[in-house]
Amino acid sequence: MDIPELDFRGVVFPDKAGELQKANATASVIRELGDNYSKYHAFLAAEVDRLGGPPDRSDYKSFDEYADAWSKIEALVHAEATARRCRGFRRLGRPLDDALDLKVPLAKDNRLVSME
């Protein structure tokens, strides 16, 4: 995707959104994520949980391994922010490049937080 606000950092969504991502169907990805935000938030939250949340440095032999673990979590959080932008665009008419509304934080207690 070539819209900066739609940089998923390597996260591929499941189901229809993932198919649309692979097809580079930008407008359709925006529509799918925005209209079905809860479904894709649940996927991202489960991935963060599966990874065990933010990594603990003492669990890794090298800094590179630790940084790699952090980058996986960061990508999921970034994908959540992107899904929120799509939701705001579709449901509230906000521009995709509008500042992210953080009245509801992206994460709390090492878990992703849903907008809904």
Buried (B, 14 or more C-beta within 10 A) or exposed (E): BEBEBBBBEEBEBEEBBBBBBEEEBBEBBBBBBBEBBEBBBEBBBEBBEEEEBEBEEEEBEEEEEBEEBBEBBEBBBBBBBBBBBBBBBBEEEBEBEEEEEEEEEBBEEEEBEBBE
